[in-house]
Amino acid sequence: MMLLVDMGNSSIKWAVFDQDSLGSQKRLSYQDDKLNNLLTQAWLMLNIPSSVWVSNVAGPQKAEILSHWVKSHWGLKPTFLKTARAECGVKNGYQNPEQLGIDRWLALIGGYQLETGPLCVVDCGTAVTLDVLSADGYHQGGLILPGVMTMYNALKRDTYALEPKLTGFENLSGKLFLAHDTQTGITLGTLYAIIGLLEYVINTLEKSGKKVILILTGGSAYALEPLLRRPYRLQSDLVLQGLSVVVKQSL
């Protein structure tokens, strides 16, 4: 039994990988809690894994905390994956391959294993990343913009009397177009910015006559669902799916 870990900027996700089967994803937000306390809360009752594999975009400090916890409690040294030039059928489109975040790289690998055809992989986290993959596994490049909460926090910082948190996602529907209150206006405006980007990219790609498959992942992806007008696949554990493919190939 192995433990696969996805350390993002806002939360940590993990799943057990055993006998080529990936378990359900678990998730905890960092919030104001210290990572060491979160790991103790979440992992202390787990069976000791044979190895720990990590995708980390949260920086070296959190990586060190996780490494120390795993070593002190389980006597293991976790393996932190790095982005490659080519791996598991996917070819990196960046001139400097390691500049592509490991989470984006693993999401592309996961998407390539799950779907056949040109892909648009959109990860809605602290940042929204959009990456395009050809049917034969070539990364065509990508885009980055602030995530839903990041946009709102930037607006809140420079604007008077906004609500402390962005709310109203649960009340959105496909019938709603324009808002009639400030909070809904901000919520819709933020989501339309993301949807407008992915629609522009996919519409441009589909001018060649090839249908593009949209895959959504990330903690804020659910907020886009009521407003989308095209088919999509929601895969909340896409990074861990890609991580499991890389781990399986490495064994």
N, C-alpha and C positions, 0 to 999 in steps of 0.2 A: 504494500500500500504506500503510495506516494502522495504528498501534499503539494498542490499547485496553487500559487499565490499571484494575484494581480494587485500590485500596490499603485493606486492612482493618487492624484493630487488631493482628492477630497475623501476617499474611502479606500478600504482594503477589502478585497474579495478573495475567496478561496474555495477549493473543492478537492475532494479526494479522488485520486485516479488509481483504479485498481483493476487488474485483469482487462486492460484495454477499455475500461468503462469509466466515464467521467461522471462523478456524482453531482448532486444539485449544488449550485453556487450559493455560498453564504456571503453576507455583506455587513460591514460595520462602517459607519461614518467616523472620521477622526474627531470632528467637532472640537471641543476643548479638552477632550480626554487625551492623556498621554498614550502613545502607541504601546508601550510596555504593558500598561494596565489593560488595554484592549486585547492584546494577545493572550494575556493570562486569563481574562474573562472568556475568550472564545476558544482557546486551544488547549487549556490545561487538562480538560477531560477527554481529549482525543486520544485514540490509540497512537502510540509512537510510530511515525511513518518510517519507511526505509530511506527516504530522501525527501528533500524540499527543493522545489524549483520555483523561481521567482521572476516575474516581470515587474520592474520597478521604474516608475517615472517620478517618484516622490522625493528623490534626492538622496545624497549619501548619508545624511544623518538618520533618516528613517531606515535605510538599508542596514546601517550599523546596529540600530536598536533591534531590528528583526534578527540579524545574525547572532547577536549576543543572547537573545531570548532562546532561539533554537539550539544554540550550543549549550547553554546552561541548563535547559530543561530536557533536551533530547540527545545531547552529545553529538549533534550533527552540524555540518557546515553547509548552508544552503547554496545552491547554484543559481547565480544571477545571469539570466540570458542576455545576449547582446544581439543587436540587429546584424544580419549577414548580407552579403551581396546577392546570394541566391540560396534558397532553402525550401525543401518540401514542395518543389515545383513552382515556387514563386521567385521572380527576379526583381530585385530592388531597382527602382527608377531614379534614386537620388545619386548625384555625382559623388557625394561622400556618403556611403551607405549608412554609417553609424549616426548620421544626423537625423535619420528617420527614427522617431520614437519607437521603443521596443513594443509598446502597446499597439501602435498602428501596424507594425510589422506582423505581430502575432494575429491581429484582427484580419489582416489580409490573408494570412495562411489559413486561418479558420474559415473565412468566407470561401476560399478557393476549394476547400474540402467539402463544404456544405452545398454549394451551388455550381451549376455549369453555365457558363456564358459570361459576357462582360458584367462586371460588378461595380457598384458605387457603394462603398462602405462608409457609413457616417456614424461616428462615435460622439455621443452627446454627453460630455462630462464638464469639468471645469472649463475646458476649451472644447469647441466643436471641431473635429477633424473630419475631412472628407478625402477619401482616397479612391482612385479609379484603377481597376485591374482588368486587363484584357482576358479574353476567354482562354488564351494559352499561358496565362500566369505572369504577364509582364505588367509591372506597376507603371502606370502612365503618369503618375504624379498626384499631387494633392493640394488641399487648401486648409487653412486654419483660421478660425475666428473665435471670439470670446463665447463661452458657453452661456446658457440661459441665465444662471444666477450671477455669473461674472458681469454680463451686460447690465443686469439690474443693479448690482452693487456699485458699478461705475456711475450709473445714473443717480442712485441714491446719494452717493458721496458729494455730487455737485448740484443737487437739487434739494429745495426746502420741502419738508413736511411729507415725504413719502412714507408709506408703511414700512416697518422694519424688515419684513420679508415679502418676497414675491409670492402671491397666492392667487387662487382662482382657477388653477388648472382643472380641477375636478368639475367645474361648471361649464367648461368649454364644449362646444359641439360643432359639427360640420356646418350647421345652419347659421352660426354666428359669423358675421363679417367685420362690422365696425362696432366699437365699444361705446357705451353710454355712461361710463364712469372711469375715473382715472386709473384705478388699479387694473381693471380689465383691459384698458387701452395699452398700458405698459406690458401686460402679459401677452396680448395679441401681437403688439408691435415687435416684441422680442422674438416670439416664435415665428412670425412672418419673415423676419430677417434671415433666420436659419432655413426655413422652407423655401424662400425665394432663391437662396444660394443653390440649394440642391436641385430645385426645379430647373434653374438656368443651366447648371452643369449637365444634368441628365438630358434635357431637351437638346442641348448642343451636341452631345454625344450621339443621340439617336437620329440626328440628321443624316448620319451615314447609313441608316436603314436597319441597324442592329438594335435589338431590344436590350436595355440595361436593367439588371436586377438591383434593386435597392435593398441594402441590409442596414438596419438600425441597431445600435447598441449603446450602452452608457446609461447612467442614472437618470438623465432627463429625457431619454428617448420617448417615454410614455406620453410626455406632454405634447409631442408633435402629432401623435396618432389621430386625434379627432379632426385635425386640420389637413391631413394629407389627402391628395386627390389621385394618387397612383398606388398600384400594388407595392407592397414592401414585406420584408421579413424582419420581425423583431427577434433578435438573438442576444439576450442580456448577458450571456456568458461567452461572447465571441472571442475575447482575448484568451480566456481559459481554454476554449476549444482549440485555438491555434497553439497554445502552449502544450496541450496534450499531444498534438500532432508532432511537434518538435521533440518532446520528451520520448515519445514512442520510437521515433527515428534514431534517437541518440543511444537507445539501449542495445 
